[in-house]
Amino acid sequence: MADPTLNYVPCADANGGHRMAYWQWGAPEATHTIVCVHGLSRQGRDFDVLAQALLARSPQPLRVVCPDVAGRGQSDWLKDPQGYQLPSYAADMLALLAHLKPATLDWVGTSMGGLIGLAVCAHAQTVGASVRRLVLNDVGPTLQWEALARIGTYLGKAQTFDSLQQAADAMWAISQSFGPHTPAQWLELSRHMVKPAPDGRVALHYDPAIAVPFGAVTQEIAAQGEAQLWQLYDSITAQTLLLRGANSDLLSTATAQAMTQRGPKARLVEFAGVGHAPTLIAPDQVNTVTSFLLG
């Protein structure tokens, strides 16, 4: 299957604007669009395996769009690090939807991408769209503080590596909660996580400043944001699938159960032997998502 095409959409901000990159798979003219949005320190090529499976299994023409959230991948870095927060990310995604004009829209959001999806569901109608089916991958309105603290220990540490393999090994050391991967799978997942550094080595793809607003979040601030996130969740009208790594330290069993009882009453699927977050590469994970979106 051909590689995705790299595209850009202009997004507004207080400092003259920026470009957000997105990877597009499939038929640009397709009426059915699936937008897949990655986690905090990741990028859009995380969804290569899922995108290819969706295209292979869809009976109708399909477009799969995988943005690089601002400050990641091929997207511009922001002049003001305070822009690296959910309201700005959601505004960028609404600009993307206004550009794509999808007739039928589904959303897959891993971790941060799921939280962005909550906001997009609430505001998509402002750009003439609505989310039909929503996949929330190991995330919910209540986030476990211990997991946020764990992520904060490595986020934004500027590192360079001698090779892709060395970078992959370093990332695996902090990512084993993703669950079992073959060496080949992990190397492929790592390929788009680095970029050439000026000294001939490779560096992580993202702006280290994405850690600035994240690092300023206290347990009290997180608790205040929780009520707003539940409000967004409760307003969702999309058919919702909630994925959870059975060993997740970010999405608790109690929160996941609550999400099946209120708002869109998500259907919950857990994956054994996986923590935060399923990478949607293992066949059972791919089958669960493709069946939900194409069924």
N, C-alpha and C positions, 0 to 999 in steps of 0.2 A: 504494500500500500504506500502511496506517495506520502512524503513528509507534509506537515501542515505548512500553510503560508503564514508569513509574519506580516502583521498589519498594525496600524496605529490609529488611535482616535485622540483628538485634542480635548483636553480637560481643563476646566477653569480652576484657578486658585488666586490668592491675593497677591501673588508675585509674578504675574504675567502668564500663568498657565503652564501646563506640562503635557507631555504625550504619554498615553498609556498604550503599551504594546499588547496585542492579543494574537494568539495562534489559532488559525481557522482550519478545520478539517471538513472534508465533505463538500457538499454542493452549496455554493454561496447563495443560490437562488431558492434554496429549500424553504418551505413555509414553517417547518418544525426546526427550532433552534434549541440546543441544550448548551447552557453556559456552565462551565466547571471552574470553580474558584478555589485556589490553594490555601494552605495554612500560612502561619505568621512569617516564617523565614524561608518559605518554599517559592515555587514559580510554576508557570502554566504547563510546562512540559511534564509535570508529575502525572498528567492525565493521558499520556500517549497510549498506554495499553487500553484504558477504558474507552477512549475516543475511537480507537480502531475496532474494538469489539462492538460498540454501538453502531458504527457504520456498516460493519459486516452483517449485523443481525437486523438492521432496520429494513422493513419491507418498502418503505417510502423514502424519497430523497431526504437527507438529513444534513444539518450543519451543526458541528460541534465547535464551540468557541471557548478558548482557555486563556483568559487574560493573565498577564504578569501585573500584579497589583503594584501601584506606584512605589518606586524604590527597589523593585526586584526585577530580576531577569533583564529583559530588553527595554523596560520602561525607564522613563527619566527619574532621576533622583530629585527630591523636592528641595527647594531652597530653604524652607522652614521645616525643621523636623517635627514641629507640632502638627503638621498636616498628616503625619503617619498615625491616624486614628480612624475609628469606624465611620464617623459622619463623612469624612473626606473620601474614604474608600467607596462608600455607598453612592456619593454624588458622582464619582468617576464611573461607577457601573451604570448609573442612570444615563450618563452621557453615552456610554457604549450602547445601551439598549435603544436610545434615540437614534443612534447611527445605524444599528442593525435592523430596526423595525421588524421584530419577529412576530409572525402571526400566531404561532403556538410556541410558548416559552416554558422550558423546564430548567431547573437550577440544581446543581450539585455543588455543595460547599463543604470542604474539609476544614474543620476547626474554625479559624478566622473567617474562611470563606463561607461557612455556615452562618456566622453572626452577620456578615455583610448581607447574606441572603434574607435574614429576618427583616432588615431595614428595606431591602429592595422589594420584598413582598408588600410592605406597607405603602411604598411610594411609586411602584412601577406604573400605576395608572397615570401619573403626571407626565409620562412620556408615551402614553398610549399602549402600554403593555400590561400583562398580568401573568403571574406565575401559575402554571397549571399543576405541575408536580414538583415537589421539593424534596431533595435528599440532604439531610443534615448528617454529616459524617463525624461522629464522636464529639459533638458539641451541643450545648444547650444554654438556657438563660442563666443557670447557676453553674459557675466554674469553680473547681476546687482550688483553694488558695495555694496549697502545697505544690500543685502542678505548675501554677503560674510562677511560683518562686523557683522551681526547678528550671523552667525555661529561661528565666532571667539570669541564671548562672552562666549561660553560654551565649545568649543573644547579643549581637553587636560587637563581639570580640573580633577585631580585624585580624585575619590570619592569612598567611600564604603557605603554599605547599610546593614541593618539588615536582609533583606529578598528580594526575587525576587519581591514580590509585591511592596515593598517600592521602589526598583529600577525602576520598571515599572511606578509607579506613578511619580517619578522624571523625567523620560524620557518623559512621556506624557506631562508634564508641558512645555517642550521645543519643542514638536513634534506635536502640535495640527494642524499644517498646513498640516499634512498628510491626514487630512480629517476624517470623521466619522469611528470609529471602535468600535465593541462591547468590553466590558471588557475582554471577553475570547480571542478575536482576538489579542488585544493589549498585554495581558499576554503572549500569544504564541510567538508573534513577539519579546517580550523582553527577552524570555528565553535564547536565544543564545547570547544576548548582555552582559551577565555577566558571571563571572567565580568565583570560590571560592577564597577568600582572606585568607592569613595566619592566621588571627585572628578569622576565623570562619564565617565572614560576606561574602558578595559578592561584587565584584568590576567590573567596566566596562571592557570589553574584550580587549580593544585596548591599544597600547602603547601611553601614553600621549605625547610622543615626535613627534607624527604625526602632532602636532600643531606647531612645530618649523618652518618648511619652510612655512607653511600656514600663520603664524603670521608675517612673514617677507615680505609678498606680500603687496605692496602699490598700490594705485589706478593707478599710472603711470606704474608700472610693469604689472599690469593686462591689461591695455590698449595695451601695447606692445605685450603681448601674444595673444591678440585677433586676430590680423592680421594673425598670424601663424595658429590659430585654424580655421579661415575662409578658409585659403588656404587648410588645410586638408579636411574641409567639402566640398569645391568645387571640390575636386579630387575624392570624393566617387562615385563608380559605383554601389554599392549595392542598391537594392530597399529599401527605407527608410520610416519608420513610426516614426513620432514625436508625443509624448504624452506630454500634458501640463495640469497641474492643473490650472483651470481657475483663481484661486487666487494666482498663483505663484509669489513670489517676486524675484526669481532667473532668470527665463526665461520670458522676457517681451513679450507682444503681438506683438510688432514690430519685435523683433528678430525671433519669431516663424513664422510670415508671410514672412519675408525675406528668411527663410529656405525652404519655399514652392516654392519660385520663382527662386532659384539658386542652383548650385551643383546638388545633386540628386533629387531636387524638392520634398522634403518629403511630405507625406500625413499627415496632422495635425488632431489629435483628442484631444479635450479638455474635461476635466471632471469637472462638476460643483461642487462647494462646497469643492474643494480640492485646496491646495496650493502646496508648494514644500515639498515633491514630492509624486505622487501617489505610493502606496505601492504594487500595483498589487495583491490585495487580494479581493477587491470588484468584484462581478460577471461581471459588465460591463467592468471593466478594464481587467480582465482575458480574457473575450471573445474577446475583441479587439486585444489583443496580440496573443492569440492562433489562431484566424482566419487569421491574417496576416502571421504568421510563418508556419502554416500548410495548408493554402489555396492554 
